[in-house]
Amino acid sequence: MSWQRHDLQGLLSFIAALKRRHYRKREDTYLAGLFDREIYLDIETLRLSSEVDGGWGNIRAFGLAVAITWDKENWFRRWYEEDAQKLITELEQFTQVITFNGNRFDIEVLRAYAPVEELRKRSLDIHELLHKQLGHRVKLDQLAKDTLGTAKSGDGLDAVKWWRAGQKDRVAEYCEQDVAILRDVVEHGRAKGFVVISAKQVRVKWE
């Protein structure tokens, strides 16, 4: 019996150590705050608002060209239209889906392929939070320049143009850059307690 108790105690100690390692907050790197199974998401589309009936009121008709996700276990991953349902299922495995304007745009694009109610429950939309706090919209490019000193390499119009020119890797790389910028902005906000917009510090609390 003594060896059984010893083995059981050892197993319980091992499990406790794993939990501490998995849930411990990282304060020193861009992994800060990712102890809670977070994933970052950005999407580029097949069509522009002017090319679909209803325009911006019909975002689900824009179509998924490529989506990029980033999480601490898998890093960057690319998802295409044929992967849409698999992507939604994967996102549902995380406790938090972090986007920039995702509630209005990215998640709405995915709604054309499968129900997204579970994603909305998990959503942390940085654009939406800043909009509510400041009373006006903020572009990711401005946030990147002011907070990180980094500029985006294009915009959504460019991405559609590149995609149609067959430059799919270029679109995916551009989308990856947006995800990396968002990740670093969130890390900055969590580590410093603020982001910078128009030379002003804006206090944030993104958990």
Protein Blocks (a to p, Z undefined) as FASTA:
>chain_A
ZZmmmmmmmmmmmmmmmmmmmmpccfkbmkgoilnopaddddddfbdfklpghijmlmml
nopabdcdddfklmpadddfklmmmmmmmmmmpmbdcdehklmmmmmmmmmnoccklmmm
mpccfklmmmmmnopacdfklmmmmmnopacfbdfklmmmmmmnopamlmmmmmmmmmmm
mmmmmmmmmmnopaceehiacddddZZ
